[in-house]
Amino acid sequence: MIDTEKYTGRTPERWTVDEDDPYRVVDAQECTIARTDFIDIEEERTWQLANAQLIADAPLLLAEYKRLREAIEYTIVHAENHDVIRVLDEVMKND
C-alpha cells in the first residue's frame, strides 16, 4: 500500500504541462513543479514529454488511488459474500 501521508503539503493547485515549454510542469501560478529536459538526447525526448505529463497528472492519480482504496475498503466492510471479502483482503495484503 502507498503511504499517501508523505504527499501532505504538496502544491494544492492543479498541475499542468506548460504549453510553451512541454518539458516543464507548472502549478496554477506558473511556478515550476518539475522539468524533464535535463538530458538533451533526441531519442529520449518522447520519454521526457511523457514524464512531464505523468508528473502533471500525479495529483489526479493520487486522488483516484484514494477513491479506489476507499471503494475497496467499503466493499470489504459491507460485502455479504465472504469469498469477496477473502479475495479482496488477499489483494490488499499484496499491495
Secondary structure, DSSP 8 states (H G I E B T S, - for coil): ---GGGGTTS--S--EE-SS-TTEEE-TT--EEEE---S--GGGHHHHHHHHHHHHHHHHHHHHHHHHHHHHHHHHHH-S-HHHHHHHHHHHHT-
